[in-house]
Amino acid sequence: MQIGVNVPNFGPGTDPAVLRQWAQTVEGLGFDLLMVSDHIAVTPDVAEQYPAPFYEPFTTLSWLAGVTRRVRLGTTVLIVPYRHPLLTARMAANLNRLSGDRLVLGVGVGWARQEFEALGVPFRRRGALTDEYLCAMRDAWRNTGDYDTAAIPIWVGGNSDAGIRRAVLLGDAWHPLRVTPGWLADAAGRLKATADELGRPVPALMPRIKLRETREAVTGPDRLAGVGTIDQIFADLDQIRLCGAHTVVLDPFNGDLTEIRRPERAWQTLAAVAAYQKSQEDR
């Protein structure tokens, strides 16, 4: 199982120097994937969770492609209805080509109603627009003479049944976010059942989980995967591996803005995870 990291590309304290340090840390520790989030208009509902400044993902990943060599680059998740599909197709194809075919396009329908209003996009049609735009993007990429790119994997986010169905019909992978360990095991079964019902291949399972190390064990049925002692985090990774996940993405931002200004604690936990991953591979 490969491991990626969701790097904070927003909030006070985020700047080019910090983003460069994050990229060099993620690649230097041997992780497989570096991902960033997506927002365009930092409206009040967005700012509650992802305060300004917010570095736009295509711009940010293009720059980080130049300061990295090996690690794959991706979005978790790009909000598909926010951009014209031919614009997204063009930017994604160019980024993939310029980075040496390293792009992973995680996508979602979005949730911030005020941001949809600011962009003039109908909130109630976000699901239908996402489906329409994903089809248009795939159609565009088939014109390889124009778009000049290798295949770009699409990871479809969304923890609902609609998200699973969209992943089966339009994605290469299903990318659920912020899950409990038990929920993921059940959801993997639902993914297969949906694929069988639709007569489609089962998409790869690529979850994103939290990453927050605590001194004391965290208990209770609502504990999110990746939250707890380092041993709990290791156990969660083992369970996710047993669920058949090909890649898991670790999200070290837990809502505390001081963590963005001082990422060293997250880097220490990531170093421990990297060492554990290597020990599993060496078995």
Secondary structure as UniProt FT lines:
FT   STRAND          2..6
FT   TURN            12..13
FT   HELIX           16..28
FT   TURN            29..30
FT   STRAND          33..36
FT   HELIX           44..47
FT   TURN            48..49
FT   HELIX           57..67
FT   STRAND          72..79
FT   HELIX           80..82
FT   HELIX           85..98
FT   TURN            99..100
FT   STRAND          103..108
FT   HELIX           113..119
FT   HELIX           123..125
FT   HELIX           126..141
FT   HELIX           144..147
FT   STRAND          154..157
FT   HELIX           161..170
FT   STRAND          173..175
FT   HELIX           181..198
FT   STRAND          204..205
FT   STRAND          208..210
FT   STRAND          212..213
FT   TURN            221..222
FT   TURN            225..226
FT   STRAND          227..228
FT   HELIX           230..242
FT   TURN            243..244
FT   STRAND          247..251
FT   HELIX           257..261
FT   HELIX           264..281
//
